[in-house]
Amino acid sequence: MNTLNCAVGDLAITVKANLPANLGNIVRIIASQGLQEWEGHDEPIHTWDVQIVGEDRYLHYEFDGELVVAKEGPVPDRNLRRLTPPQGYQMDAIFDSEPIQQELFLEDGKIEECTIK
C-alpha cells in the first residue's frame, strides 16, 4: 500500500492538476473521500475533500464542458504535497530562512493571510 502525501488538517499545495488554474493552490485537507475514479487514471485513486485558502482563490473543475469554481471540493492525494510539518516537529527545525512560510502558520492552527511579493 502506498503512503498518502497528506492527512486531515494538513495544509497542502497542488503540484499536479488537469486544469492549469489549479496548480499552486494552497488548500486545507478537510476529509477523506476514499478511493474515487478520476480523469486520466485507470484505477480509483485516494481523493481528499479540500478547502481553498484565500478569499480570492478558487478550485476549478470542468463538468459537462463547463468551467465551475468552488471554495471546497475533491483533489487526488497524488496531486498534493504537504506544507504542514508532521506532528511533533519543532517549527524552528522546519523553517530556516523563509519567513514567508512562517507567516502561513499560527500556534492555534489557523491560517494567517499574507502577501507574497
DSSP file (Angstrom, degrees, kcal/mol; ACC not computed):
  #  RESIDUE AA STRUCTURE BP1 BP2  ACC     N-H-->O    O-->H-N    N-H-->O    O-->H-N    TCO  KAPPA ALPHA  PHI   PSI    X-CA   Y-CA   Z-CA
    1    1 A M              0   0    0      0, 0.0     2,-0.2     0, 0.0     0, 0.0   0.000 360.0 360.0 360.0 136.3    0.0    0.0    0.0
    2    2 A N        -     0   0    0      1,-0.1     2,-0.3     0, 0.0     0, 0.0  -0.486 360.0-114.5 -78.0 147.6    1.3    3.5   -0.9
    3    3 A T        -     0   0    0     -2,-0.2     2,-0.1     1,-0.1    -1,-0.1  -0.634  32.7-118.8 -79.4 138.5    1.8    6.1    1.8
    4    4 A L        -     0   0    0     -2,-0.3    -1,-0.1     1,-0.1    74,-0.0  -0.484   7.4-138.8 -77.6 149.8   -0.5    9.1    1.4
    5    5 A N  S    S+     0   0    0     -2,-0.1    77,-0.5    75,-0.1     2,-0.2   0.758  81.9  26.1 -75.3 -27.1    1.0   12.6    0.8
    6    6 A C        -     0   0    0     75,-0.1     2,-0.3    76,-0.1    -2,-0.1  -0.786  60.7-155.0-135.1 171.1   -1.4   14.3    3.2
    7    7 A A    >   -     0   0    0     -2,-0.2     3,-2.1     4,-0.1    22,-0.3  -0.942  46.0 -70.9-142.7 163.3   -3.7   13.8    6.2
    8    8 A V  T 3  S+     0   0    0     -2,-0.3    22,-0.2     1,-0.3     3,-0.1  -0.330 120.5  24.6 -57.1 132.3   -6.8   15.5    7.5
    9    9 A G  T 3  S+     0   0    0     20,-2.6    -1,-0.3     1,-0.3    21,-0.1   0.159  93.1 128.2  97.3 -16.6   -5.9   19.0    8.8
   10   10 A D    <   -     0   0    0     -3,-2.1    19,-2.8    18,-0.1     2,-0.4  -0.312  57.6-131.2 -69.1 152.3   -2.8   19.5    6.7
   11   11 A L  E     +A   28   0A   0     17,-0.2    72,-3.6    -3,-0.1    73,-1.5  -0.856  37.4 177.6 -91.5 141.5   -2.1   22.5    4.5
   12   12 A A  E     -AB  27  82A   0     15,-2.7    15,-2.8    -2,-0.4     2,-0.4  -0.954  25.9-133.9-143.7 161.1   -1.0   21.3    1.1
   13   13 A I  E     -AB  26  81A   0     68,-2.4    68,-1.7    -2,-0.3     2,-0.6  -0.942  26.5-118.9-116.7 140.9   -0.1   22.7   -2.3
   14   14 A T  E     + B   0  80A   0     11,-2.1    10,-2.8    -2,-0.4    66,-0.2  -0.690  36.0 168.5 -79.5 118.8   -1.4   21.4   -5.6
   15   15 A V        +     0   0    0     64,-2.9     2,-0.3    -2,-0.6    65,-0.2   0.547  66.5  32.8-109.0 -12.4    1.6   20.2   -7.7
   16   16 A K        +     0   0    0     63,-1.3     2,-0.3     6,-0.1    -1,-0.2  -0.989  67.2 160.5-140.1 147.0   -0.4   18.4  -10.4
   17   17 A A        -     0   0    0     -2,-0.3     6,-0.1     1,-0.1    58,-0.0  -0.967  44.0-134.5-164.1 148.7   -3.7   19.2  -12.0
   18   18 A N  S    S+     0   0    0     -2,-0.3    -1,-0.1     1,-0.2    43,-0.1   0.828 103.6  50.2 -72.0 -32.8   -5.8   18.6  -15.1
   19   19 A L  S >  S-     0   0    0     41,-0.2     3,-2.2     1,-0.1     4,-0.4  -0.937  81.2-141.9-109.0 123.9   -6.6   22.3  -15.2
   20   20 A P  G >  S+     0   0    0      0, 0.0     3,-1.5     0, 0.0    -1,-0.1   0.772  96.6  70.9 -55.4 -28.5   -3.6   24.7  -15.0
   21   21 A A  G 3  S+     0   0    0      1,-0.3    37,-0.2     3,-0.0    -3,-0.0   0.720  94.3  56.8 -62.3 -19.9   -5.6   27.2  -12.9
   22   22 A N  G X  S+     0   0    0     -3,-2.2     3,-1.6    38,-0.1    -1,-0.3   0.608  80.0 109.6 -88.1 -12.4   -5.4   24.7  -10.0
   23   23 A L  T <  S+     0   0    0     -3,-1.5    -8,-0.2    -4,-0.4    -6,-0.1  -0.428  84.7  14.6 -66.4 133.8   -1.6   24.5  -10.0
   24   24 A G  T 3  S+     0   0    0    -10,-2.8    -1,-0.2     1,-0.3     2,-0.1   0.471  85.7 151.2  83.5   2.0   -0.1   26.1   -6.9
   25   25 A N    <   -     0   0    0     -3,-1.6   -11,-2.1   -11,-0.1     2,-0.5  -0.435  40.8-139.4 -65.1 138.5   -3.3   26.3   -4.9
   26   26 A I  E     +A   13   0A   0     27,-0.3    27,-2.7   -13,-0.2     2,-0.3  -0.897  32.4 173.9 -97.7 127.3   -2.9   26.2   -1.2
   27   27 A V  E     -AC  12  52A   0    -15,-2.8   -15,-2.7    -2,-0.5     2,-0.5  -0.913  31.5-130.9-133.2 157.1   -5.6   24.1    0.4
   28   28 A R  E     -AC  11  51A   0     23,-2.7    23,-2.2    -2,-0.3     2,-0.5  -0.939  30.0-123.0-105.6 132.3   -6.5   22.7    3.8
   29   29 A I  E     + C   0  50A   0    -19,-2.8   -20,-2.6    -2,-0.5    21,-0.2  -0.650  34.8 173.2 -76.2 119.7   -7.4   18.9    3.9
   30   30 A I  E     -     0   0A   0     19,-2.9     2,-0.3    -2,-0.5    20,-0.2   0.869  56.1 -22.9 -95.8 -47.6  -10.9   18.6    5.3
   31   31 A A  E     - C   0  49A   0     18,-1.6    18,-3.5   -23,-0.1     2,-0.4  -0.985  62.9 -98.0-161.3 161.8  -11.8   14.9    5.0
   32   32 A S  E     - C   0  48A   0     -2,-0.3    16,-0.2    16,-0.2     3,-0.1  -0.722  18.5-171.3 -87.1 137.7  -11.0   11.8    3.0
   33   33 A Q  E     -     0   0A   0     14,-3.1    15,-0.2    -2,-0.4    -1,-0.1   0.310  37.1-141.5-104.3   4.3  -13.3   10.8    0.2
   34   34 A G  E     - C   0  47A   0     13,-0.5    13,-2.4     2,-0.0     2,-0.4  -0.272  54.1 -11.1  71.2-157.8  -11.6    7.4   -0.1
   35   35 A L  E    S+ C   0  46A   0     11,-0.2     2,-0.3     9,-0.1    11,-0.2  -0.633  74.6 168.7 -80.2 129.3  -10.9    5.8   -3.5
   36   36 A Q  E     - C   0  45A   0      9,-2.5     9,-2.9    -2,-0.4     2,-0.2  -0.968  40.3-101.7-138.7 153.9  -12.6    7.5   -6.4
   37   37 A E        -     0   0    0     -2,-0.3     2,-0.4     7,-0.3     5,-0.1  -0.535  43.2-173.1 -67.7 140.3  -12.5    7.4  -10.2
   38   38 A W    >   -     0   0    0      3,-0.4     3,-1.8     5,-0.2     5,-0.0  -0.998  31.4 -97.4-142.7 136.5  -10.5   10.4  -11.5
   39   39 A E  T 3  S+     0   0    0     -2,-0.4     3,-0.1     1,-0.3   -21,-0.0  -0.215 109.3  23.3 -52.9 132.4  -10.0   11.6  -15.1
   40   40 A G  T 3  S+     0   0    0      1,-0.2     2,-0.4     2,-0.0    -1,-0.3   0.450 103.2  98.6  90.7   1.5   -6.7   10.4  -16.5
   41   41 A H    <   -     0   0    0     -3,-1.8    -3,-0.4     1,-0.1    -1,-0.2  -0.979  59.5-153.4-126.2 135.6   -6.3    7.4  -14.2
   42   42 A D  S    S+     0   0    0     -2,-0.4    -1,-0.1    -3,-0.1    -3,-0.0   0.803  82.5  39.4 -74.9 -30.3   -7.3    3.8  -15.0
   43   43 A E  S    S-     0   0    0      1,-0.1    -5,-0.2    -7,-0.0    -7,-0.1  -0.813  99.8 -86.0-119.0 158.5   -7.9    2.8  -11.4
   44   44 A P        -     0   0    0      0, 0.0     2,-0.3     0, 0.0    -7,-0.3  -0.333  46.8-159.4 -59.7 144.7   -9.6    4.6   -8.5
   45   45 A I  E     -C   36   0A   0     -9,-2.9    -9,-2.5   -11,-0.1     2,-0.2  -0.906  27.7 -89.5-127.2 155.8   -7.2    6.8   -6.5
   46   46 A H  E     -C   35   0A   0     -2,-0.3    31,-2.8   -11,-0.2    32,-0.4  -0.450  48.0-168.8 -68.2 132.5   -7.4    8.3   -3.0
   47   47 A T  E     -CD  34  76A   0    -13,-2.4   -14,-3.1    29,-0.3   -13,-0.5  -0.958   8.9-151.9-127.9 140.5   -9.1   11.7   -3.0
   48   48 A W  E     -CD  32  75A   0     27,-3.0    27,-2.2    -2,-0.4     2,-0.6  -0.806  18.5-127.6-107.7 150.4   -9.4   14.4   -0.4
   49   49 A D  E     -CD  31  74A   0    -18,-3.5   -19,-2.9    -2,-0.3   -18,-1.6  -0.897  43.0-175.9 -90.0 121.1  -12.1   16.9    0.3
   50   50 A V  E     -CD  29  73A   0     23,-3.1    23,-2.2    -2,-0.6     2,-0.4  -0.821  24.8-144.2-122.8 159.2  -10.2   20.2    0.4
   51   51 A Q  E     -CD  28  72A   0    -23,-2.2   -23,-2.7    -2,-0.3    21,-0.2  -0.990  27.6-120.2-122.2 130.1  -10.9   23.9    1.1
   52   52 A I  E     -C   27   0A   0     19,-3.1     2,-0.5    -2,-0.4   -25,-0.2  -0.383  21.3-132.9 -68.7 144.3   -9.0   26.6   -0.7
   53   53 A V        +     0   0    0    -27,-2.7   -27,-0.3    -2,-0.1    -1,-0.1  -0.877  69.7  46.7 -99.8 127.3   -7.0   29.0    1.3
   54   54 A G  S >  S-     0   0    0     -2,-0.5     3,-1.1     1,-0.1    -2,-0.0   0.107  76.9-114.2 114.0 133.6   -7.5   32.7    0.5
   55   55 A E  T 3  S+     0   0    0      1,-0.2    -1,-0.1    -2,-0.0    -3,-0.0   0.848 114.0  42.9 -65.5 -36.2  -10.6   34.8   -0.2
   56   56 A D  T 3  S+     0   0    0     -3,-0.0     2,-0.3     2,-0.0    -1,-0.2   0.196  97.7  94.2 -99.0  16.8   -9.9   35.5   -3.8
   57   57 A R    <   -     0   0    0     -3,-1.1     2,-0.3    -5,-0.1    -5,-0.1  -0.817  49.8-177.2-111.0 149.4   -8.8   31.9   -4.7
   58   58 A Y        -     0   0    0     -2,-0.3     2,-0.3   -37,-0.2    13,-0.2  -0.980  28.4-120.1-142.2 152.9  -11.0   29.1   -6.2
   59   59 A L  E     -E   70   0B   0     11,-3.3    11,-2.0    -2,-0.3     2,-0.4  -0.747  33.2-143.5 -84.6 142.0  -10.7   25.5   -7.2
   60   60 A H  E     +E   69   0B   0     -2,-0.3     2,-0.3     9,-0.2     9,-0.2  -0.932  21.9 174.7-114.9 132.6  -11.6   25.0  -10.8
   61   61 A Y  E     -E   68   0B   0      7,-2.9     7,-3.4    -2,-0.4     2,-0.6  -0.962  24.1-139.5-132.4 150.0  -13.5   21.9  -12.2
   62   62 A E  E     +E   67   0B   0     -2,-0.3     2,-0.5     5,-0.2     5,-0.2  -0.955  24.4 175.6-112.4 117.7  -14.8   21.0  -15.6
   63   63 A F  E >  S-E   66   0B   0      3,-2.6     3,-2.2    -2,-0.6    -2,-0.0  -0.985  70.9 -19.4-123.6 122.1  -18.3   19.4  -15.6
   64   64 A D  T 3  S-     0   0    0     -2,-0.5    -1,-0.1     1,-0.3     3,-0.1   0.858 128.2 -51.1  50.5  41.0  -20.0   18.6  -18.9
   65   65 A G  T 3  S+     0   0    0      1,-0.2     2,-0.4    -3,-0.0    -1,-0.3   0.446 116.4 111.7  81.5  -0.4  -17.8   21.0  -20.8
   66   66 A E  E <   -E   63   0B   0     -3,-2.2    -3,-2.6     2,-0.0     2,-0.5  -0.866  67.2-125.3-109.5 142.8  -18.4   23.9  -18.4
   67   67 A L  E     -E   62   0B   0     -2,-0.4     2,-0.4    -5,-0.2    -5,-0.2  -0.732  29.6-172.7 -84.8 127.5  -15.9   25.5  -16.0
   68   68 A V  E     -E   61   0B   0     -7,-3.4    -7,-2.9    -2,-0.5     2,-0.3  -0.965   7.7-155.7-122.1 137.1  -17.1   25.5  -12.4
   69   69 A V  E     +E   60   0B   0     -2,-0.4     2,-0.3    -9,-0.2    -9,-0.2  -0.880  17.9 167.7-113.0 148.3  -15.4   27.3   -9.5
   70   70 A A  E     -E   59   0B   0    -11,-2.0   -11,-3.3    -2,-0.3     3,-0.1  -0.981  40.7-136.5-152.6 158.5  -15.7   26.4   -5.8
   71   71 A K  S    S+     0   0    0     -2,-0.3   -19,-3.1   -13,-0.2     2,-0.3   0.656  96.6  31.7 -88.0 -20.5  -14.1   27.1   -2.4
   72   72 A E  E    S+D   51   0A   0    -21,-0.2   -21,-0.2   -13,-0.1    -1,-0.2  -0.994  75.5 116.0-139.5 143.5  -14.3   23.4   -1.5
   73   73 A G  E     -D   50   0A   0    -23,-2.2   -23,-3.1    -2,-0.3     2,-0.2  -0.984  56.4 -52.0 176.8-176.9  -14.1   20.2   -3.5
   74   74 A P  E     +D   49   0A   0      0, 0.0   -25,-0.2     0, 0.0   -27,-0.0  -0.514  40.3 172.9 -83.5 145.7  -12.2   17.0   -4.3
   75   75 A V  E     -D   48   0A   0    -27,-2.2   -27,-3.0    -2,-0.2     5,-0.1  -0.963  34.4-113.7-146.2 132.6   -8.5   16.7   -5.1
   76   76 A P  E >   -D   47   0A   0      0, 0.0     3,-1.5     0, 0.0   -29,-0.3  -0.378  21.3-127.1 -65.0 143.5   -6.5   13.4   -5.5
   77   77 A D  G >  S+     0   0    0    -31,-2.8     3,-2.0     1,-0.3   -30,-0.1   0.879 108.7  61.3 -55.9 -40.5   -3.8   12.8   -3.0
   78   78 A R  G 3  S+     0   0    0    -32,-0.4    -1,-0.3     1,-0.3   -31,-0.1   0.642  99.1  57.5 -67.2 -11.7   -1.2   12.3   -5.7
   79   79 A N  G <  S+     0   0    0     -3,-1.5   -64,-2.9   -64,-0.1   -63,-1.3   0.463 101.7  71.6 -91.6  -2.4   -1.8   15.9   -6.9
   80   80 A L  E <   -B   14   0A   0     -3,-2.0     2,-0.4   -66,-0.2   -66,-0.2  -0.814  56.8-163.1-118.9 152.3   -0.9   17.3   -3.4
   81   81 A R  E     -B   13   0A   0    -68,-1.7   -68,-2.4    -2,-0.3   -75,-0.1  -0.999  32.6-111.4-131.8 134.1    2.2   17.9   -1.3
   82   82 A R  E     +B   12   0A   0    -77,-0.5   -70,-0.3    -2,-0.4   -76,-0.1  -0.328  30.0 176.7 -63.9 137.3    2.0   18.6    2.4
   83   83 A L        +     0   0    0    -72,-3.6   -71,-0.2     2,-0.1    -1,-0.1   0.622  60.3  87.4-106.2 -28.1    3.0   22.0    3.7
   84   84 A T  S    S-     0   0    0    -73,-1.5     3,-0.1     1,-0.1   -74,-0.1  -0.562  85.6-117.7 -74.0 129.7    2.2   21.4    7.3
   85   85 A P        -     0   0    0      0, 0.0     3,-0.1     0, 0.0    -1,-0.1  -0.374  38.7 -96.2 -63.6 147.1    5.0   19.8    9.3
   86   86 A P    >   -     0   0    0      0, 0.0     3,-1.6     0, 0.0     0, 0.0  -0.218  55.8 -76.5 -59.4 155.6    4.2   16.4   10.7
   87   87 A Q  T 3  S+     0   0    0      1,-0.2     3,-0.1    -3,-0.1    -3,-0.0  -0.216 116.9  25.6 -52.3 138.6    3.0   16.2   14.3
   88   88 A G  T 3  S+     0   0    0      1,-0.3     2,-0.3    -3,-0.1    -1,-0.2   0.277  86.3 127.5  92.2 -10.8    5.8   16.7   16.9
   89   89 A Y    <   -     0   0    0     -3,-1.6     2,-0.4     1,-0.1    -1,-0.3  -0.600  62.2-121.4 -80.6 140.2    8.2   18.7   14.8
   90   90 A Q    >>  -     0   0    0     -2,-0.3     4,-1.0     1,-0.1     3,-0.9  -0.657  15.9-135.0 -76.5 133.1    9.5   21.9   16.2
   91   91 A M  H >> S+     0   0    0     -2,-0.4     4,-2.5     1,-0.3     3,-0.8   0.872 104.3  57.9 -58.3 -38.7    8.6   24.8   13.9
   92   92 A D  H 34 S+     0   0    0      1,-0.3    -1,-0.3     2,-0.2    -3,-0.0   0.810 103.5  53.5 -63.4 -28.7   12.2   26.3   14.2
   93   93 A A  H <4 S+     0   0    0     -3,-0.9    -1,-0.3     1,-0.1    -2,-0.2   0.751 112.9  43.7 -76.2 -23.6   13.6   23.0   12.9
   94   94 A I  H << S+     0   0    0     -4,-1.0     2,-0.5    -3,-0.8    -2,-0.2   0.899 109.8  55.2 -86.3 -46.8   11.3   23.1    9.8
   95   95 A F     <  +     0   0    0     -4,-2.5    -1,-0.1     1,-0.2     0, 0.0  -0.773  57.0 159.0 -96.4 127.5   11.7   26.8    8.8
   96   96 A D  S    S-     0   0    0     -2,-0.5    -1,-0.2    -3,-0.1    -2,-0.1   0.687  73.6 -12.1-108.1 -86.9   15.1   28.2    8.2
   97   97 A S  S    S+     0   0    0      1,-0.1     3,-0.1     2,-0.0    -2,-0.1   0.109 106.4  96.0-108.2  22.5   15.5   31.3    6.1
   98   98 A E    >>  +     0   0    0      1,-0.2     3,-1.3     2,-0.1     4,-1.0  -0.713  40.0 171.2-113.5  80.1   12.0   31.5    4.6
   99   99 A P  H 3> S+     0   0    0      0, 0.0     4,-1.3     0, 0.0    -1,-0.2   0.779  75.1  67.4 -61.5 -25.7   10.0   33.9    6.9
  100  100 A I  H 34 S+     0   0    0      1,-0.2     4,-0.4     2,-0.2     3,-0.1   0.855  97.4  53.9 -63.4 -32.7    7.1   33.9    4.4
  101  101 A Q  H X4 S+     0   0    0     -3,-1.3     3,-1.4     1,-0.2     4,-0.4   0.906 104.1  54.8 -65.7 -40.7    6.5   30.2    5.3
  102  102 A Q  H >< S+     0   0    0     -4,-1.0     3,-1.2     1,-0.3    -1,-0.2   0.822  98.2  63.3 -63.0 -30.7    6.3   31.0    8.9
  103  103 A E  T 3< S+     0   0    0     -4,-1.3     9,-0.4     1,-0.3    -1,-0.3   0.690  93.3  64.1 -68.2 -17.4    3.5   33.6    8.2
  104  104 A L  T <  S+     0   0    0     -3,-1.4     8,-0.4    -4,-0.4     2,-0.4   0.690  98.6  63.0 -77.9 -17.4    1.2   30.8    7.0
  105  105 A F    <   -     0   0    0     -3,-1.2     2,-0.3    -4,-0.4     6,-0.1  -0.895  57.8-174.5-117.9 136.8    1.1   29.1   10.4
  106  106 A L    >   -     0   0    0      4,-0.8     3,-1.7    -2,-0.4    -3,-0.0  -0.844  39.6-110.6-117.7 161.2   -0.2   30.2   13.7
  107  107 A E  T 3  S+     0   0    0     -2,-0.3    -1,-0.1     1,-0.3    -2,-0.0   0.834 117.4  54.2 -61.2 -32.6    0.0   28.4   17.0
  108  108 A D  T 3  S-     0   0    0      2,-0.1    -1,-0.3     1,-0.1     3,-0.1   0.392 118.7-108.8 -85.2   5.4   -3.7   27.7   17.1
  109  109 A G  S <  S+     0   0    0     -3,-1.7     2,-0.1     1,-0.3    -2,-0.1   0.435  76.1 131.2  86.9  -1.5   -3.6   26.1   13.6
  110  110 A K        -     0   0    0      1,-0.1    -4,-0.8    -5,-0.0     2,-0.4  -0.463  59.2-112.4 -82.9 159.4   -5.4   28.9   11.8
  111  111 A I        -     0   0    0     -6,-0.1     2,-0.5    -2,-0.1    -6,-0.2  -0.759  20.9-150.0 -95.6 134.8   -4.1   30.4    8.6
  112  112 A E        -     0   0    0     -8,-0.4     2,-0.2    -2,-0.4     0, 0.0  -0.886  22.2-121.1-101.7 132.2   -2.9   33.9    8.6
  113  113 A E        +     0   0    0     -2,-0.5     2,-0.3     2,-0.0   -59,-0.0  -0.478  39.1 171.8 -71.2 140.5   -3.2   35.8    5.3
  114  114 A C        -     0   0    0     -2,-0.2     2,-0.5   -10,-0.0   -14,-0.0  -0.967  29.1-125.5-145.1 160.9    0.0   37.0    3.8
  115  115 A T        -     0   0    0     -2,-0.3     2,-0.6     2,-0.0    -2,-0.0  -0.935  15.3-149.9-112.3 130.3    1.1   38.6    0.5
  116  116 A I              0   0    0     -2,-0.5    -2,-0.0     1,-0.1     0, 0.0  -0.879 360.0 360.0 -98.5 123.7    4.0   37.1   -1.5
  117  117 A K              0   0    0     -2,-0.6    -1,-0.1     0, 0.0    -2,-0.0   0.385 360.0 360.0-110.3 360.0    5.9   39.8   -3.4
